[in-house]
Amino acid sequence: MINGNDQAFRLLVEKYRNDVFRTIFAVLRDQKEAEDAAQEVFMKIYTALPHYQNQGFKTWITRIAVNHAIDVKRKQVSRREDIAEDLEQQLVAGTPKDSVEKEIIKLDRRRLVRKKLDELPENYRDVIYGFYIAEKSYQQMAEEQNVQVKTIETKLYRARNWMKKNWKEDDFS
């Protein structure tokens, strides 16, 4: 389609930048992060253009934007978990001996819960993490995932049923 024509690509960016930004912002909910991610998406689009096969351009770039935004969001969550672990380790290091055992038990339980969350099917993991760990509302998660609130309710219902069926209380002790 464009094959290295920088002027044509500038026009493409001009035409679709607001759509790409809105798509990314819906996932990230942070203007600065969304602006940075939008630039990265256009770089991805530029390098992927030779592979584009004329099957709905706006849909194609939107899919690239959504996938990139989800990747950025996952990295943010991962960074937050790393920071939380560092803080937990500092807590353990600075506590009196009698409460060190309690802190270690808490840390072990958290690790176990994280490990169990990783066992969840991916489509359930996001809603369980969002609702129970990140304490997001149904509405927030629906906006981030660009779905209806009812979809979030259904996913949470199914995720809870999956956990009841596949996990035992003994798994957490």
HUSUL-V733523 format. One record per helix or strand of 2 or more residues. SS is the DSSP state (alpha for helix, beta for strand). FROM is the first residue (numbers start at 1). LEN is the number of residues. If there is no record, write none. Layout:
ss->(SS/SS)
from->(FROM/FROM)
len->(LEN/LEN)
This chain:
ss->(alpha/alpha/alpha/alpha/alpha/alpha/alpha/alpha)
from->(6/31/57/97/122/138/149/169)
len->(23/21/37/23/12/8/18/4)
